C-alpha cells in the first residue's frame, strides 16, 4: 500500500476501535469521543491500562505491534476485571473483538488500582519472554543486527565464521516493509524451513494479491553517515527472486519483498556518481586505480604446476594463509587455486613443490554471458568490465537503445516505471523518453576475492533502499566448529593497521561489574 492507503487503513482501524470501546472509556472515567481520535485514543487507553506511556510507540512499530496488540487486548479485558484464562483466550482468539462483547453485552466495572503483577509464575514467565522479544526486536530492527559471514568473498578482511554486529543507524535504519512476519528472523523460520513472513511470492500475483497490500512503502530514518567508497556494507541482494539462493533452477519464478531478500556483505568500490571500470581484475574509479584500505587483500585465481607431490591444504593454510579451495584440473596434475592474495603468492612461489604459477584471467573483449548486463552487445567479463556510470539521485542521463540494457532494471524494477521499446523509440510510462532522471542513489558492491565472489558483476547496481547497514564489530569468530579465533574476538571491522582484540578488556569489565554488584548486595544486606 501507499502511504495514503495506509493512512486510510489506520483511520478505519481507529473507527473499529472506537465503536468497540467507547463505553469502556466512559466506565474508566473518560469521554466517549476520546475512543475515536487517532493516536490520542491510544494514549488514553494506555492510561486506562495503567501502563507506561511509551507503549503507544510500540503499537506503531511494524512487527513489534504484532506482539503488542494481543497484549493490549488482554490488558483491556483485565482492566475490567476479566482475568480468567477464558477471557485471555477469547481476547486473543477474536483478534480483539472480545472488546465488543465487553462494551455492549456486559456490565463490567473498571478496576482503577488493579495489580499489574502476574498472578502466577507462568504468567510472570510469559510476560518476561514477551517483553524480551519486544526489546530484542527493536534493537535488531533499528539499531544493531547480528550477522554471520557465510562465504569467502571478503576473505582476509572478513573470514568465514566471523560473527558481526551490523549497525542500522549509521546509514539510517530502514522501517520494515514487510509488516506481518516472525520477529528476529529473516526470510525463513529456523528448523522449520518455512517462510517467516506473510507475502504472496508468486511473481505473476505480486501486484494483485491482497496480502501484498499489507507491505509498507520504503521509509528510512535519518542516518549520520553516507556510504563511503571502499566501505564494507550489508545489503539485500537486488536480484534475489529465488526461494533458495543455492537453487538456480527453482520450480517457478519467486518474488521477494526488498527487506526479505538474502542479506549479503561486500565492499562498496563505487558510489553514486562514479564511473567504474575493471581492467585486468583491478577496479578503476573515474580513471584512477582504486586503492583499498590496508586491511583489505585482493585475491585472484591461479593455475599452479607442482614438481612432484600433492599439496597439503592444512600446511598451505598455516604457512601461506591460502584458505580457499583448490584441486587438480587436468591430466598434467595442474592445480587450480581459486583465491590467493598477493602476500601469499610472494611466499608460495618459493614452495619447493611449485614449478610454475600462472594467473587465471579472462581476455579483454571475450564476453561472459553470466556478467551484467547480460547483453551480447556488451563483451564484458569478471576481469574486463565497463566503463559504467553509477546512477546518482537527481542526475539525468541520455537514454537510448545502446545504453538501455545497463539501466533497464533500474528504471523498471528499482524505480517502478513501465518501459516499452517501440522500434527505435523508448517509452517510459507511455511517453517517449530520450533522457532519464534517477530517483535514488546506487552503489557497486564487489568482493575482494575477485574470482570467487558472486557480486555486482553478476546482477548490477545495488539501490540505496536495499542497503541494510554497516558492519562495525566482530564479536566472535570460529574456524570450523572446534577452533575459535581468539585474536578476532571483539575486534573492529574498519580501521587501519592490524585489528586489535578488546576481548580481555571486555572480560575484565564484565567480571568487575559482577564483583561490584555482589559487593553492593553484601553491603546492603550487612
Secondary structure, DSSP 4 states (H G I P E B T S, - for coil): --HHHHHHHHHHHHHHHHHHHHHHHHHTT--GGGGTSTTHHHHHHHHHTT--TTHHHHTTSTTHHHHHHHHHHHHHHHHTT--SHHHHHHHHHTTTTHHHHHHHT------TT---S-SSHHHHHHHHHHHHHHHHHHHHHHTEEEEE--SSTTTTTS-TTEEEEEESSSS-PBPPS--SB-TT--SEETTTTEE-B----BGGGTTT-SGGGGPPPP-B---S-PPPTT-EEEEE-TT---SSTT-SS-SS-B---GGGSPEEEEEEEE-TT-EEEEETTEEEETTEE----TT---EEEEEEEESSSPP-HHHHHHHH---S-EEE-STT-EEEEEEEEHHHHHHHTT-TTEEEEEE--PPTT---TTSTT--TT----SSSEEEEEPP-TT-EEE--HHHHHHHHHIIIIIT---EEEETTEEEETTEE-SEEE-SS-EEEEE-SBTTS---HHHH--EEGGGEEEEEEEEEEEBSSSS-B-GGGTTEESSSSSSPPP-HHHHHHHHHHHHHHHHHHHHHHH-
